[in-house]
């Protein structure tokens, strides 16, 4: 099905075998080497998908949406043409030209594969409209150091990214104080408009006017960067619950979701790179009664039930929320999970690497309650590196950061296995299981994992019990009956930068 290097599992096991022989510093160096090697492998994965129907090709450089798209010499040009392609039927494939950039959104078709052709880097599918590193797009305001973006956006903007390396912290307003004063939720400083942008590389999107304001003290930001991208409140790929869809060998960036789907079956995401996702406002505090806005954004998300959901051999990094998640709230329809796979990925600088939550459904009118099931979940052979990232720095609730977050998982949970992964340093904890009676997340069984975490930090919250990274950790976790043959490496300092 996919072309994951077989050595991914083997090499993680090789590192584990060294843990009894080598000092911790050597093991950590080997983890870093393996992580960088795996990232390079994923970025250079060849296209090997097979389709049973017609192949269609897309090239921004030589394409035309009036072409038939059926050969590399007569390709379509845009993502919009792919979305509107009525000729696509189950078994077909859409192949984007490697080394090119495409902008916009794709809405998938049932049974269709989306992948790459040609030579070079994976095709880049960007959610933002243009490279905004143009000095003419940034206008001086009456506040020294604050710049107004020349174009307005009614749809919310959640992040500004410079040269694929740095970001500007978004100011989320709140009115949580008793006097009703509007504040910057993170700094607690009074905030009315762009005049109150204080921190260098912070920005505010005025949702009433659509204007974007950035504080950049050094001068016009476009002078200092060759690439400026933003994320807006749209998915790059929307699956709409379509069955039998494969997304392969694409680079997705600068959207509020990389791939978003409703209840579906046979959704596979493999060999992709997904980065700089999320930060937009899902709900405004004026409409929710909460103290602040509610931002969000995941690399890959199924919201609803799922059968045969596979996330394999991807590099996912710098996401506001989760790298990958399957979830559903307690007030939605009757649905179940079966055969969920998160395998052979590198998940770096995300607030969560894997997030799973799934409540009970109750019909408030009839008082009828359905029992949902969560069967056969496997999280295996992943490297989860440096939980945190821009989401941890920017978000209003940074205390939730963890590699695995399980929340409201139904008690009818079977075969939940977490095996042969490397968990290398989280800003807060490795595992968070939300405290509810008989929560299914605490039924997960952990086998042969390597854990690297700062001494004294919270290691995990399981079944409403908090476990610290200390000398008693191994003994205390063994008593839970959930941890089997672990390797613990405790470090003095996480070594994170502000951007991690």
C-alpha positions as a printed Julia matrix, in Angstrom:
500×3 Matrix{Float64}:
   0.0    0.0     0.0
   2.76   2.46    0.89
   6.49   2.67    0.51
   7.61   3.16    4.11
  11.23   2.1     4.61
  11.22  -1.2     6.48
  14.22   0.05    8.45
  12.09   2.58   10.41
  10.97  -0.06   12.92
  14.35  -1.78   12.97
  16.35   1.37   13.64
  14.16   2.43   16.55
  14.71  -1.01   18.05
  18.46  -0.68   17.46
  18.52   2.54   19.47
  16.61   0.87   22.26
  19.15  -1.98   22.33
  21.93   0.57   22.91
  20.26   2.03   25.99
  21.86  -0.52   28.32
  25.31  -0.06   26.79
  25.74   3.62   25.97
  25.43   6.85   28.02
  22.32   8.97   27.67
  24.14  11.64   25.66
  25.08   9.05   23.04
  21.52   7.74   22.85
  20.13  11.24   22.41
  22.64  11.93   19.62
  21.55   8.73   17.88
  17.9    9.76   18.22
  18.69  13.11   16.58
  20.57  11.36   13.77
  17.72   8.95   13.18
  15.12  11.72   13.25
  16.95  13.8    10.66
  17.52  10.71    8.5
  13.83   9.79    8.66
  12.83  13.36    7.72
  15.11  13.18    4.67
  13.67   9.78    3.7
  10.1   11.01    3.91
  10.87  14.15    1.94
  12.44  12.06   -0.82
   9.9    9.25   -1.04
   9.22   8.13   -4.6
   5.74   7.92   -6.08
   4.69   4.28   -6.17
   0.9    4.44   -5.89
  -1.09   2.34   -8.32
  -4.46   3.34   -9.72
  -7.02   1.34  -11.68
  -8.55   4.24  -13.57
  -7.37   7.31  -15.46
  -4.36   9.42  -14.45
  -4.75  13.2   -14.57
  -1.83  15.61  -14.32
  -1.51  19.14  -12.9
   1.3   21.62  -13.6
   1.24  25.31  -12.78
   4.14  26.03  -15.12
   2.83  24.47  -18.33
  -0.79  23.63  -17.5
  -4.09  24.98  -18.75
  -7.43  24.21  -17.13
  -8.9   23.8   -20.64
  -6.58  20.83  -21.28
  -7.84  17.25  -20.86
  -5.23  16.67  -18.13
  -4.59  13.1   -19.28
  -0.87  13.39  -20.05
   2.08  15.25  -18.51
   2.13  17.3   -21.73
  -1.54  18.35  -21.45
  -1.92  19.02  -17.71
  -4.47  21.03  -15.81
  -3.17  24.12  -14.07
  -4.97  24.81  -10.79
  -6.27  23.19   -7.62
  -9.69  24.68   -8.44
  -9.78  22.65  -11.66
  -9.12  19.5    -9.63
 -11.97  20.33   -7.24
 -14.38  20.98  -10.12
 -13.32  17.96  -12.19
 -16.61  16.17  -12.84
 -14.76  13.57  -14.91
 -13.01  12.13  -11.81
 -14.43   8.74  -10.8
 -13.35   6.05   -8.29
 -10.06   4.48   -9.3
  -8.68   7.66  -10.89
  -5.56   9.52   -9.78
  -4.55  13.19   -9.8
  -0.8   13.83   -9.98
   0.79  17.23   -9.23
   4.14  18.21  -10.74
   7.03  17.9    -8.35
   9.01  21.05   -7.64
   6.02  23.34   -8.24
   3.81  25.42   -5.95
   0.01  25.32   -6.14
  -2.28  27.58   -4.12
  -5.87  27.15   -3.03
  -7.99  24.26   -1.83
  -8.96  20.8    -3.07
 -12.26  19.12   -2.32
 -11.73  15.41   -2.93
 -13.79  12.94   -4.91
 -14.64   9.43   -3.65
 -12.16   6.73   -4.56
  -9.54   9.12   -6.01
  -5.8    9.16   -5.26
  -3.91  12.48   -5.06
  -0.15  12.23   -5.53
   2.92  13.53   -7.41
   4.72  13.01  -10.71
   8.07  14.05  -12.14
  11.38  14.62  -10.38
  12.44  16.71   -7.4
  10.74  17.93   -4.25
   7.16  17.06   -3.42
   4.6   19.38   -4.99
   3.72  22.17   -2.58
   0.02  22.8    -2.01
  -0.3   26.08   -0.09
  -3.41  27.48    1.5
  -2.22  31.1     1.39
  -2.83  33.2    -1.72
   0.67  34.46   -2.54
   4.2   34.94   -1.26
   3.7   38.16    0.71
   7.39  39.12    0.83
   6.67  42.16   -1.36
   7.45  45.53    0.25
   4.47  47.08   -1.54
   2.14  44.81    0.47
   3.22  46.29    3.81
   2.19  49.86    4.63
   3.44  52.07    7.44
   0.89  52.97   10.08
   0.84  55.87   12.51
   2.53  53.58   15.06
   6.29  53.19   14.55
   7.14  49.54   13.92
   3.54  48.5    13.08
   2.75  47.61    9.47
  -0.62  47.16    7.78
  -1.05  44.45    5.17
  -2.36  45.97    1.93
  -5.09  43.37    1.37
  -8.04  42.68    3.67
  -9.44  39.29    4.66
 -12.91  38.59    5.98
 -11.82  35.02    6.74
  -9.67  34.78    9.88
  -5.86  34.7     9.61
  -4.1   32.63   12.28
  -0.36  32.88   11.66
   2.35  34.74    9.77
   5.43  32.69    8.87
   8.81  34.07    7.8
  11.1   32.01    5.55
   9.56  28.75    6.8
  11.42  29.24   10.11
   9.89  31.93   12.33
   6.38  33.1    13.09
   4.54  36.11   14.49
   2.48  35.51   17.64
  -1.18  36.26   17.06
  -2.92  38.45   19.62
  -6.14  36.81   20.79
  -8.39  39.21   22.69
 -10.36  38.37   25.8
 -12.69  40.15   28.21
 -12.17  37.81   31.11
 -11.51  40.5    33.73
 -14.33  41.67   35.98
 -14.28  45.19   34.61
 -14.81  43.8    31.09
 -11.54  45.29   29.81
 -10.39  43.67   26.59
  -6.91  42.16   26.95
  -4.2   40.33   25.05
  -4.93  36.92   26.49
  -1.28  35.86   26.65
   0.31  39.01   28.1
  -2.79  40.25   30.0
  -1.99  43.77   28.77
  -4.92  46.0    27.73
  -5.67  45.66   24.01
  -7.98  47.73   21.84
  -6.44  47.72   18.37
  -3.1   47.78   16.52
  -1.9   50.7    18.65
  -1.5   48.17   21.47
   0.73  45.77   19.54
   3.76  45.79   21.83
   5.8   42.63   21.21
   8.07  42.48   18.19
   6.76  39.92   15.67
   3.24  39.93   17.0
   0.17  40.6    14.87
  -3.54  41.27   15.09
  -6.27  40.55   12.57
  -9.13  43.0    12.93
 -12.1   40.78   12.09
 -14.39  43.8    11.8
 -12.41  45.52    9.06
 -10.46  42.54    7.71
  -7.15  44.38    8.14
  -3.98  42.63    9.33
  -1.44  44.52   11.44
   2.07  43.27   12.17
   4.61  44.71   14.58
   8.03  44.34   12.99
  10.46  46.71   14.62
  13.32  46.34   12.15
  11.32  47.85    9.27
   9.24  46.65    6.36
   9.19  42.85    6.91
   9.4   42.08    3.21
  12.88  43.64    3.1
  14.18  41.08    5.58
  12.55  37.91    4.25
  12.35  36.19    0.92
   9.2   34.34    1.87
   6.23  35.46    4.0
   3.2   33.19    4.2
   0.05  33.25    6.32
  -2.59  30.74    7.38
  -6.27  31.43    6.9
  -9.35  29.62    8.12
  -9.61  27.09    5.3
  -8.52  23.49    4.83
  -6.0   22.75    2.08
  -7.65  19.38    1.35
 -11.27  18.8     2.37
 -12.34  15.2     2.17
 -16.02  15.81    3.05
 -16.3   12.23    4.36
 -15.57  10.67    0.96
 -14.52   6.99    1.1
 -11.45   5.3    -0.39
  -9.28   8.43   -0.74
  -5.47   8.36   -0.7
  -3.26  11.44   -0.31
   0.35  10.63   -1.16
   3.65  12.49   -1.58
   2.31  16.03   -1.25
   3.63  18.93    0.83
   0.75  20.82    2.48
   1.34  24.12    4.26
  -0.21  27.39    5.41
  -3.82  26.39    6.03
  -5.94  26.0     9.12
  -6.14  22.26    8.41
  -3.89  20.25    6.17
  -6.46  17.52    5.52
  -9.92  17.61    7.1
 -12.62  14.97    6.82
 -15.94  14.01    8.31
 -16.96  10.43    9.04
 -15.31   8.24    6.42
 -13.72   4.89    5.63
 -10.46   3.97    3.94
  -8.73   7.35    4.17
  -4.95   7.0     3.78
  -2.4    9.81    4.15
   1.14   8.67    3.37
   4.57  10.01    2.43
   3.47  13.62    2.89
   4.97  16.67    4.59
   2.47  18.87    6.46
   3.65  22.07    8.17
   2.62  25.43    9.62
  -1.03  24.57   10.14
  -3.63  26.35   12.28
  -4.03  29.28   14.65
  -7.31  30.68   13.3
 -10.31  31.43   15.48
 -12.91  28.68   15.52
 -15.32  30.5    17.82
 -15.35  34.08   19.06
 -15.83  34.76   22.73
 -18.75  37.08   22.02
 -20.68  34.07   20.68
 -19.62  31.39   23.16
 -19.7   33.06   26.55
 -16.13  31.9    27.12
 -13.46  34.24   28.4
 -11.54  34.25   25.14
 -11.52  33.27   21.49
 -11.16  29.57   20.65
  -8.41  28.97   18.04
  -7.7   25.6    16.45
  -6.05  23.7    13.58
  -4.76  20.15   12.94
  -2.48  18.67   10.31
  -4.8   15.73    9.6
  -8.24  15.46   11.16
 -11.21  13.16   11.01
 -14.13  14.67   12.86
 -16.66  11.88   13.13
 -16.38   8.11   12.9
 -13.69   6.3    11.0
 -12.93   2.85    9.65
  -9.49   2.07    8.2
  -7.86   5.46    8.8
  -4.12   5.24    8.06
  -1.5    7.96    8.64
   1.85   6.46    7.6
   5.36   7.72    6.82
   4.62  11.46    7.05
   6.67  14.36    8.4
   4.27  16.7    10.22
   5.62  19.75   12.06
   4.73  23.16   13.48
   0.99  22.67   13.9
  -1.08  24.8    16.25
  -2.92  21.78   17.63
  -2.45  18.12   16.64
  -0.26  16.6    13.96
  -3.0   13.99   13.43
  -6.3   13.32   15.17
  -9.53  11.37   15.06
 -12.21  12.9    17.25
 -15.85  13.67   17.85
 -17.8   15.62   20.44
 -20.42  14.09   22.68
 -23.34  15.89   21.03
 -22.9   14.56   17.49
 -24.34  11.52   15.73
 -23.83   7.84   16.45
 -20.43   6.79   15.1
 -17.55   4.41   15.87
 -13.8    4.01   15.3
 -12.21   0.87   13.91
  -8.72   0.17   12.61
  -6.9    3.48   13.21
  -3.19   3.56   12.31
  -0.57   6.2    13.14
   2.66   4.56   12.03
   6.23   5.35   10.89
   5.8    9.15   11.1
   8.03  11.96   12.36
   5.83  14.35   14.36
   7.72  17.43   15.48
   6.93  20.73   17.19
   3.19  20.18   17.5
   1.13  20.77   20.64
  -0.08  17.17   20.27
   1.47  14.51   18.06
  -1.62  12.29   18.2
  -4.94  13.41   19.68
  -7.9   11.08   20.13
 -11.17  11.89   21.81
 -14.59  10.39   21.39
 -17.56  10.9    23.72
 -20.92   9.26   24.22
 -23.91  10.32   22.18
 -27.19  11.16   23.83
 -30.31  12.36   22.05
 -31.55  15.15   24.3
 -35.11  14.97   22.97
 -35.63  11.22   23.36
 -33.07  10.67   26.12
 -31.74   7.82   24.0
 -28.05   7.04   24.51
 -25.88   5.09   22.11
 -22.77   3.24   23.14
 -19.9    4.08   20.85
 -16.93   1.79   20.28
 -13.24   2.51   19.78
 -11.59  -0.66   18.44
  -8.12  -1.44   17.09
  -5.95   1.68   17.42
  -2.2    1.33   16.76
   0.41   4.06   17.32
   3.69   2.46   16.27
   7.23   3.19   15.02
   6.85   6.98   15.22
   9.4    9.55   16.3
   7.61  12.22   18.31
  10.06  15.05   18.76
   9.87  18.24   20.81
   6.18  18.63   21.65
   5.43  22.35   21.65
   6.11  24.48   18.6
   4.42  27.7    17.57
   1.11  26.44   18.94
   2.52  26.17   22.45
   3.99  29.66   22.24
   0.97  31.28   20.61
  -2.0   29.48   22.11
  -4.09  30.63   25.02
  -3.86  27.29   26.85
  -0.21  26.12   26.58
  -0.54  23.85   29.6
  -2.16  21.12   27.5
   0.93  20.28   25.39
   1.65  16.53   25.18
   2.7   13.9    22.64
  -0.47  11.87   23.05
  -3.74  13.36   24.25
  -6.68  11.09   24.95
  -9.89  12.78   25.94
 -13.34  11.37   26.6
 -12.5    8.09   24.9
 -15.4    5.72   25.44
 -14.96   2.9    27.93
 -15.8    0.43   25.13
 -12.21   0.6    23.91
 -10.3   -2.48   22.72
  -6.84  -3.13   21.29
  -5.39   0.35   21.88
  -1.63  -0.24   21.41
   1.25   2.28   21.58
   4.42   0.43   20.56
   8.06   1.0    19.62
   7.91   4.81   19.48
  10.45   7.43   20.47
   9.02  10.25   22.6
  11.77  12.86   22.79
  11.02  15.83   25.09
   7.73  17.59   25.65
   7.33  21.06   27.07
   4.72  19.68   29.47
   4.07  15.92   29.47
   4.35  12.81   27.35
   0.79  11.51   27.7
  -2.38  13.29   28.83
  -5.53  11.3    29.46
  -8.47  13.53   30.35
  -9.91  12.54   33.71
 -13.3   10.9    33.4
 -14.58   7.76   35.03
 -13.77   4.6    33.03
 -12.09   6.65   30.32
 -10.92   4.41   27.49
  -7.71   6.37   26.97
  -6.31   4.86   30.15
  -6.77   1.39   28.63
  -4.0    2.01   26.1
  -1.11  -0.46   26.46
   2.43   0.87   25.94
   5.17  -1.5    24.72
   8.89  -0.98   24.13
   8.85   2.82   23.89
  11.77   5.18   24.5
  10.96   8.27   26.6
  13.17  11.35   26.91
  11.9   14.01   29.29
  13.16  16.75   31.57
  13.65  15.81   35.2
  10.85  17.0    37.44
   8.38  17.57   34.6
   5.05  15.83   34.51
   5.52  12.59   32.62
   1.91  11.52   32.21
  -1.63  11.85   33.45
  -3.37   8.49   33.29
  -6.67   7.54   34.87
  -6.67  10.83   36.81
  -3.23  10.17   38.36
  -0.25  12.45   37.68
   3.18  10.84   37.29
   6.37  12.9    37.55
   9.67  12.31   35.8
  11.59  11.14   38.86
  13.25   8.09   40.37
   9.91   6.49   41.24
   8.42   6.77   37.77
   9.21   3.26   36.5
   7.89   1.6    39.63
   4.73   3.72   39.73
   3.88   3.18   36.06
   4.53  -0.54   36.32
   1.75  -0.72   38.9
  -0.76   0.57   36.34
  -0.31  -2.52   34.18
  -0.13  -0.34   31.07
   3.62   0.15   30.62
   5.72  -2.74   29.28
   9.52  -2.72   28.79
   9.98   1.07   28.64
  13.26   2.98   28.42
  13.47   6.26   30.36
  16.07   8.96   29.79
  15.84  11.97   32.11
  17.54  15.2    31.01
  18.41  18.41   32.85
  17.02  20.78   30.24
  14.67  20.43   27.26
  16.79  22.77   25.17
  13.83  24.31   23.35
  14.0   27.65   21.56
  11.01  30.01   21.47
  10.08  28.64   18.05
  10.01  25.05   19.29
